[in-house]
Amino acid sequence: MDAQFERLNLFFDRIKNVSFWQRIFSWRQMRSLSYEAYEEFRTLVAFADQAAKEINQLKEATTVLESDGEHFKSDKMKLENSFESLQRKLDTNEKELSSLKASDASKGETIRMSERKINDQQRELTSLREKLEQFTKDLSQVRQENAIFEKTKDDRRTQYETSAATLTVIREQIQNDRKMEQEQRARQKIERLESMKEMWAKHQEKVKNVIKMICERHTIEYVEKVPFKGSPDNSIKICDEFVVFDAKSPSSDDLKNFPSYIKTQTDSVKKYAKEENVRRDIFLVIPSNTVDAIEQFSYNMGDYNVYVVTLDVLEPLMLTLKKIEAYEFVEQLTPEERENVCRIIGKFAHMAKRRIQIDQFFAWELLDVLTKCKADLPREILEKVIEFEKSEKLNPPQERRAKQIPIAELESDTEKIRKEAQAKAVIFPLSLQKDLNKLPLYEGEEAV
């Protein structure tokens, strides 16, 4: 019985011992196992129904046997009565024969006839005795069979009641487990939404702190209170112009309306652009995890331009704007120089968005690999992998305040890595490298 419903037992053992990470990363196997357990559960229900049918059939057979037993008892009583009647007749005939022999010897013919009659009656009596013995044996056999059926009926009834109780317990446990699972999923979803809302609620303060930190690092003037109407979230002063950075974040977890909200905000910042000494380029800073919902990152509003950027772009963007201070007047910039400034800003924006996109891609891929490791690796190998994982430690270079990262140092490190790889014969030919650089990151995506 246990071997027949092995999947069902395994399913409940898994449910009892399932961990938090198994619920997240191994739920596909749990769901497949639940389907197999449900099939065994249906088999168990069918087995119980079949057992009930067999019990009903045995009840009907027992009723028939009991009826046959009653008939056999009735026939036995009739035979016993016939036997007693014949015995009485035999005794009477024997008395009549003795009387006839004693009274009249001349009645020999009558005596012979009586003897033949007696012999016939004796043979009939012998036959009746044999039939009585046969009926007695049949009745004993019927009683034994009836006792066996009675015992089997009790055993099957007990088995049926046990199976029914087990099915009830299993059904209740499955219902409770499903209810708990649904409640846990709802709770996790609520926690995730609350975490996202909290992060977006703190987005404005985070943007302000990052801009202030960049201003302190690169000696850019941060304006706490602007001398014109309105109160932008953040404003810096470069070359006697106020550059406005407004922090924008979604108001709910539904990002479908976020692009429309951003487009509406491009009109609302017009009040800043029309003020004197305010740069005609307004920047809207959004959270990095909402980039996928944005389709347009620059808006030409005629009198001013609006750019949608993330926190990662702020520092290179502000440094690019700061380079304008090298000129005494902005009007002295040639069209080519203006084009170069716009090109650098656009390249920074594209690189930031592309880096975010690549990081998100590799994050999902790495999570998928980790999930497959936990699900597909043998238990012994997985335990050994966990031991090695605990012993590993990753120490990226530490960043310090007021210390710039020289480009020459980065180029030198890159050259060392290239030479080391070349020494280990793992560098591809130059033609193959060019071909690899043309490959897309994944199907339907632009090349890296």
Summary of the structure (lengths in Angstrom):
residues: 448
radius of gyration: 50.1
end to end distance: 58.6
largest distance: 177.0
contacts: 1101
relative contact order: 0.05
helix: 72%
strand: 7%
